[in-house]
Amino acid sequence: MLSRIDWVISNCRLLAGIGAEYEQTQPFAGLTIGTGIHLEPKTVALLLTLARGGARVVSTGNLNSTQQSAVDHLRAHGLTVIGGPTRDQAVHDADLAEVLSHRPDLILDNGGDLFARYLENPYEGLRGGTEETTSGRARLALLREQLAMPVLVINDSPIKQFAENRHAVGQSVLESLMRITNLVTNGRRVTVFGYGSCGKGVALNLRNAHAVVTVVESDPVLRLEALLDGFLVTSREEALSSADVVITVTGARDVVTAADLDLFKDGVILANAGHFPIEIDVPGLRSDARVAGVTAYSDGIEVLELADGRALRVLGEGHMVNLTGPRPLGNSLESMDLGFALQARCLEAVARGAVDAASCVVPVPADIDARVADDYVTGVTGAPSLLSAAG
Ligand SMILES: NC(=O)c1ccc[n+]([C@@H]2O[C@H](COP(=O)([O-])OP(=O)(O)OC[C@H]3O[C@@H](n4cnc5c(N)ncnc54)[C@H](O)[C@@H]3O)[C@@H](O)[C@H]2O)c1
């Protein structure tokens, strides 16, 4: 029987086409690509594609999302994987340092971890690379002057914004809430913190699943947009005290903390979909004096029992809910195939010297967006490529 990784690879249409092309063109011949990325079946498809283009790939995972089967598959195909699944920041830091000790020519970053560490201990020969996330872009934008090399931010492609963040994250967060808790969403009061590209999809998918959704957003313009999109928009206090489920997806720290303990309804479920496990202060909640006991259930469900009789249910210890719990599948294959096609094409552009140092922490170049979008539409609809029609 073939594995899930084989299923994923066989459904990543864009990557399959790029990989076949790369076998001929070898854009990464002689180059090392270093990465710290969620190691799961879809990233396996990406990293194998880069290896088909001649890259020596040196990879480690992110905190709490590495799947051993992905590590084994990559190693069996000759890629270097540092470490394995871990929730220990010190272990993760050492793994990232080891990736950099291979002095990669290109970095495929996820959260800014590798570029930020590179600056602490720079070496000759790094040409630049890519950053996948919103959180990483915010971190690396502050380091632009020191980096001074091409760093293309995949998250800032309109394709990533709507295909993954808006459509796929919303679907997978809904799927994950139901998979982990097996509880109904119908009629539940759900509060979503953040109405950026991910929050819009999370709010919409929960509403489509018959929940009553309130949005808390710090930007007044986006608050207005949420209101006009038909969501309840209230003060954060009202939104927290009415919620059966609270979902954070902001990229910000301490969005929900122990200071909110008195507001929560009995039985409230707390989940984070933002990149880092910093949005819900789970350690602060656990150690608060009002918490009388903590009960851990399997599959990443933790119940904090308050002395006054209420209980809070925390999912995945505040790590990204769509990559935790039993058999986490993450975002849909097609959305990731699109995002990873952007990754491959951007790394190829940096490797070929097609983008210069002025392109430091900037969005994906428009010609790469157009090419990837065109390949997807042509493959799905059979419509002739507009790009080739235009010559
Ligand atoms: N789970 C996943 O699969 C997945 C996928 C893509 C991105 N992400 C992560 O999700 C997070 C959000 O990404 P995005 O693309 O939507 O970002 P975004 O910048 O488009 O939106 C975040 C929104 O949160 C708002 N916000 C910030 N602090 C807030 C607070 N304390 N209360 C209320 N609103 C607040 C901001 O004003 C902004 O509108 C990031 O951490 C990103 O890395 C997760």
The ligand as a MOL file (V3000), in Angstrom:
LIG
                    3D

  0  0  0     0  0            999 V3000
M  V30 BEGIN CTAB
M  V30 COUNTS 44 48 0 0 0
M  V30 BEGIN ATOM
M  V30 1 N -2.5060 28.0300 10.9630 0
M  V30 2 C -2.0580 28.1530 9.7210 0
M  V30 3 O -2.0980 27.2210 8.9210 0
M  V30 4 C -1.5310 29.4790 9.2660 0
M  V30 5 C -1.3620 29.7390 7.8910 0
M  V30 6 C -0.9300 31.0160 7.4990 0
M  V30 7 C -0.6220 31.9740 8.4660 0
M  V30 8 N -0.7500 31.6630 9.7940 0 CHG=1
M  V30 9 C -0.4580 32.6210 10.8700 0
M  V30 10 O -1.6790 33.2450 11.2840 0
M  V30 11 C -1.3830 34.5280 11.8630 0
M  V30 12 C -2.2400 35.6050 11.1970 0
M  V30 13 O -1.9040 35.6590 9.8160 0
M  V30 14 P -2.6430 36.6730 8.8130 0
M  V30 15 O -2.0370 36.4090 7.4760 0
M  V30 16 O -4.1100 36.6200 9.0010 0 CHG=-1
M  V30 17 O -2.0900 38.0500 9.3860 0
M  V30 18 P -2.7080 39.5160 9.1390 0
M  V30 19 O -1.6280 40.4660 9.5270 0
M  V30 20 O -3.3410 39.5900 7.8030 0
M  V30 21 O -3.8920 39.5890 10.2140 0
M  V30 22 C -3.6930 39.6150 11.6150 0
M  V30 23 C -4.7430 40.5560 12.1670 0
M  V30 24 O -4.7520 40.4580 13.5850 0
M  V30 25 C -5.0140 41.7660 14.0960 0
M  V30 26 N -4.5630 41.8090 15.4940 0
M  V30 27 C -3.2890 41.8810 15.9500 0
M  V30 28 N -3.2850 41.8540 17.3040 0
M  V30 29 C -4.5740 41.7490 17.6880 0
M  V30 30 C -5.2040 41.6710 18.9570 0
M  V30 31 N -4.4930 41.6600 20.0950 0
M  V30 32 N -6.5480 41.5860 18.9990 0
M  V30 33 C -7.2630 41.5760 17.8500 0
M  V30 34 N -6.7300 41.6680 16.6210 0
M  V30 35 C -5.3950 41.7330 16.5390 0
M  V30 36 C -4.2650 42.7000 13.1680 0
M  V30 37 O -4.7920 44.0070 13.2100 0
M  V30 38 C -4.4810 42.0190 11.8180 0
M  V30 39 O -5.6000 42.5400 11.1290 0
M  V30 40 C 0.1280 34.6990 11.6700 0
M  V30 41 O 0.7910 34.2720 12.8390 0
M  V30 42 C 0.4470 33.7590 10.5230 0
M  V30 43 O 1.8260 33.3680 10.5090 0
M  V30 44 C -1.2360 30.4610 10.2010 0
M  V30 END ATOM
M  V30 BEGIN BOND
M  V30 1 1 1 2
M  V30 2 2 2 3
M  V30 3 1 2 4
M  V30 4 1 4 5
M  V30 5 2 4 44
M  V30 6 2 5 6
M  V30 7 1 6 7
M  V30 8 2 7 8
M  V30 9 1 8 9
M  V30 10 1 8 44
M  V30 11 1 9 10
M  V30 12 1 9 42
M  V30 13 1 10 11
M  V30 14 1 11 12
M  V30 15 1 11 40
M  V30 16 1 12 13
M  V30 17 1 13 14
M  V30 18 2 14 15
M  V30 19 1 14 16
M  V30 20 1 14 17
M  V30 21 1 17 18
M  V30 22 2 18 19
M  V30 23 1 18 20
M  V30 24 1 18 21
M  V30 25 1 21 22
M  V30 26 1 22 23
M  V30 27 1 23 24
M  V30 28 1 23 38
M  V30 29 1 24 25
M  V30 30 1 25 26
M  V30 31 1 25 36
M  V30 32 1 26 27
M  V30 33 1 26 35
M  V30 34 2 27 28
M  V30 35 1 28 29
M  V30 36 1 29 30
M  V30 37 2 29 35
M  V30 38 1 30 31
M  V30 39 2 30 32
M  V30 40 1 32 33
M  V30 41 2 33 34
M  V30 42 1 34 35
M  V30 43 1 36 37
M  V30 44 1 36 38
M  V30 45 1 38 39
M  V30 46 1 40 41
M  V30 47 1 40 42
M  V30 48 1 42 43
M  V30 END BOND
M  V30 END CTAB
M  END
